[in-house]
Amino acid sequence: MPPPAMLATVAAMWLVAVVIPGPNFFAVARMAALRSRREAMVTVSALGLGSTAWALAGLFGIQALFALAPWLYSGLKLAGGAYLCWIGGRIIRGSFRPAGEGTTADQGAAFRVGLLTSLSNPKSALLVASLFTAVLPPGAPLSVGLVTVAEMVAISLLWYGLLAMVISAPPVASLFRRLRRWIDRGAGTIFIAFGGRLAVGTILEHV
């Protein structure tokens, strides 16, 4: 497969993976609607950093590392699941506070939420590794792999950046704020569901 076709294939598959709503989606959406566009973009930049880390890990063979040390993969999944459940619980607990309470600007917190949400799912590394295995031929030049990583990060930044811009627009943000309690409870439940599935699945693998 020529390099342009490889890049197009990876782009299409990664775009589908990114667009499907998950913890990253809700992290950006909540930040854009309930905090500010600036904080949402900080979260997006942190997600981009997390995507870069996982993409490079996939490129340089983290799948082989996990095969050699399965306990490391299990530990990462348990830690990631616990974090997602914890942040989901915080979101649900916050939905019972009066409107406006606990929503002061904090770009540091916005960055931490984005980075930890992105890094909390080691399955992302296996997804990337699977893409590279399926699309990049053995012995492909490192430059092609690095361009593929850059392409995946760019897609993530563009998609989540667009999401942040749309949801932070006054009419959309106003609607989100009116429905804040229910949106937070739904988002928190999704975080807990993702985290719980990750953790419970890991435990069942070892039973």
C-alpha positions as CSV (number, residue, x, y, z in Angstrom):
1,M,0.0,0.0,0.0
2,P,1.5,3.4,-1.0
3,P,2.1,6.0,1.7
4,P,-0.9,8.2,0.6
5,A,-3.3,5.3,0.8
6,M,-1.9,4.3,4.2
7,L,-2.4,7.8,5.6
8,A,-5.9,7.9,4.2
9,T,-6.8,4.6,5.8
10,V,-5.4,5.5,9.2
11,A,-7.2,8.9,9.0
12,A,-10.5,7.3,8.2
13,M,-10.2,4.7,11.0
14,W,-8.9,7.1,13.6
15,L,-11.6,9.7,12.7
16,V,-14.3,7.1,13.4
17,A,-12.6,6.2,16.7
18,V,-12.4,9.9,17.8
19,V,-15.9,10.9,16.8
20,I,-17.7,8.2,18.8
21,P,-18.6,9.9,22.1
22,G,-16.7,8.7,25.1
23,P,-14.9,10.3,28.1
24,N,-12.8,12.6,25.9
25,F,-16.0,13.9,24.3
26,F,-17.7,14.6,27.6
27,A,-14.6,16.2,29.1
28,V,-14.4,18.8,26.3
29,A,-18.2,19.3,26.2
30,R,-18.6,20.0,29.9
31,M,-15.6,22.3,30.0
32,A,-16.9,24.3,27.0
33,A,-20.5,24.6,28.3
34,L,-19.9,25.0,32.0
35,R,-16.6,26.8,32.2
36,S,-15.3,28.7,29.1
37,R,-14.0,28.3,25.6
38,R,-10.5,29.0,26.8
39,E,-10.6,26.2,29.3
40,A,-12.1,23.9,26.8
41,M,-9.3,24.5,24.4
42,V,-6.8,23.9,27.2
43,T,-8.5,20.5,27.7
44,V,-8.3,19.9,24.0
45,S,-4.5,20.6,24.0
46,A,-4.1,18.1,26.9
47,L,-6.1,15.5,25.0
48,G,-3.8,16.1,22.0
49,L,-0.8,15.5,24.3
50,G,-2.3,12.3,25.5
51,S,-3.1,11.2,22.0
52,T,0.6,11.9,21.1
53,A,1.8,9.8,24.0
54,W,-0.4,6.8,23.0
55,A,0.3,7.1,19.3
56,L,4.1,7.1,19.9
57,A,3.7,4.2,22.3
58,G,1.8,2.3,19.6
59,L,4.3,3.2,17.0
60,F,7.3,2.0,19.1
61,G,5.7,-1.3,20.1
62,I,3.9,-0.9,23.4
63,Q,1.8,-3.9,22.4
64,A,4.9,-6.1,22.5
65,L,5.7,-4.7,26.0
66,F,2.2,-5.5,27.2
67,A,2.6,-9.0,25.9
68,L,5.9,-9.4,27.7
69,A,4.5,-7.9,30.9
70,P,0.8,-8.4,31.1
71,W,0.7,-7.3,34.7
72,L,1.7,-3.8,33.5
73,Y,-1.3,-3.7,31.1
74,S,-3.6,-5.0,33.8
75,G,-2.3,-2.4,36.3
76,L,-2.8,0.4,33.8
77,K,-6.3,-0.7,33.1
78,L,-7.2,-0.9,36.8
79,A,-5.7,2.5,37.5
80,G,-7.5,4.0,34.4
81,G,-10.8,2.5,35.4
82,A,-10.5,3.7,38.9
83,Y,-9.7,7.3,37.7
84,L,-12.7,7.3,35.3
85,C,-15.0,6.1,38.1
86,W,-13.6,8.7,40.5
87,I,-14.1,11.6,38.1
88,G,-17.5,10.3,37.2
89,G,-18.5,10.3,40.9
90,R,-17.2,13.9,41.2
91,I,-19.2,15.1,38.3
92,I,-22.4,13.5,39.6
93,R,-21.8,14.9,43.1
94,G,-21.2,18.3,41.6
95,S,-24.6,18.1,39.8
96,F,-26.3,18.5,43.2
97,R,-24.6,21.8,44.0
98,P,-26.3,25.1,43.3
99,A,-25.7,26.5,39.8
100,G,-22.4,28.3,39.5
101,E,-20.8,26.7,42.5
102,G,-17.6,25.0,41.8
103,T,-17.3,26.4,38.2
104,T,-14.6,29.0,38.7
105,A,-11.9,29.3,36.0
106,D,-8.9,27.0,36.5
107,Q,-6.9,26.3,33.4
108,G,-4.6,24.0,35.4
109,A,-7.5,21.8,36.3
110,A,-8.8,21.9,32.7
111,F,-5.4,20.6,31.5
112,R,-5.2,17.9,34.2
113,V,-8.7,16.7,33.3
114,G,-7.9,16.4,29.6
115,L,-4.5,14.7,30.1
116,L,-5.6,12.2,32.7
117,T,-8.8,11.4,30.8
118,S,-6.8,10.7,27.7
119,L,-4.1,8.6,29.5
120,S,-6.6,6.7,31.7
121,N,-7.5,4.2,28.9
122,P,-4.5,2.0,27.9
123,K,-6.8,0.4,25.3
124,S,-6.0,3.5,23.3
125,A,-2.4,2.2,22.9
126,L,-3.6,-1.1,21.7
127,L,-6.0,0.6,19.2
128,V,-3.1,2.6,17.8
129,A,-0.9,-0.5,17.7
130,S,-3.5,-2.4,15.9
131,L,-3.8,0.4,13.3
132,F,-0.1,0.4,12.7
133,T,0.0,-3.4,12.5
134,A,-2.9,-3.5,10.0
135,V,-1.8,-0.6,7.8
136,L,2.0,0.0,8.1
137,P,4.0,-2.8,6.4
138,P,6.9,-4.4,8.3
139,G,10.1,-2.3,7.9
140,A,8.1,0.9,6.9
141,P,10.3,4.0,7.3
142,L,10.2,5.7,10.7
143,S,9.3,8.9,8.9
144,V,6.0,7.4,7.6
145,G,5.2,6.2,11.1
146,L,5.9,9.7,12.6
147,V,3.8,11.3,9.9
148,T,1.0,8.9,10.8
149,V,1.3,9.9,14.5
150,A,1.1,13.6,13.5
151,E,-1.9,12.9,11.4
152,M,-3.7,11.2,14.2
153,V,-2.9,13.9,16.7
154,A,-4.1,16.6,14.2
155,I,-7.4,14.8,13.7
156,S,-7.9,14.6,17.5
157,L,-7.1,18.3,17.9
158,L,-9.3,19.4,15.0
159,W,-12.3,17.3,16.1
160,Y,-12.2,18.2,19.8
161,G,-11.4,21.9,19.0
162,L,-14.4,22.1,16.7
163,L,-16.5,20.5,19.5
164,A,-15.2,23.1,22.0
165,M,-16.0,25.9,19.6
166,V,-19.5,24.7,18.9
167,I,-20.6,23.9,22.4
168,S,-19.0,27.1,23.9
169,A,-21.1,29.2,21.5
170,P,-23.6,31.2,23.6
171,P,-26.9,29.6,22.5
172,V,-25.5,26.0,22.9
173,A,-23.7,26.8,26.1
174,S,-26.9,28.4,27.5
175,L,-28.9,25.3,26.7
176,F,-26.2,23.1,28.3
177,R,-26.3,25.3,31.5
178,R,-30.1,25.0,31.7
179,L,-29.7,21.2,31.5
180,R,-26.5,21.1,33.6
181,R,-27.8,18.8,36.3
182,W,-29.0,16.2,33.9
183,I,-26.0,16.5,31.5
184,D,-23.6,16.1,34.5
185,R,-25.4,13.1,35.8
186,G,-25.5,11.5,32.4
187,A,-21.8,12.3,31.8
188,G,-20.8,11.1,35.2
189,T,-22.7,7.9,34.6
190,I,-20.9,7.4,31.3
191,F,-17.5,8.0,33.0
192,I,-18.3,5.4,35.7
193,A,-19.6,2.9,33.1
194,F,-16.4,3.2,31.0
195,G,-14.2,3.0,34.1
196,G,-16.2,0.2,35.6
197,R,-16.2,-1.9,32.4
198,L,-12.4,-1.4,32.2
199,A,-11.7,-2.4,35.8
200,V,-14.3,-5.2,36.0
201,G,-13.1,-6.6,32.7
202,T,-9.5,-6.6,33.9
203,I,-10.5,-8.4,37.1
204,L,-12.6,-11.0,35.3
205,E,-9.6,-11.8,33.0
206,H,-7.7,-13.0,36.1
207,V,-10.4,-14.9,37.8
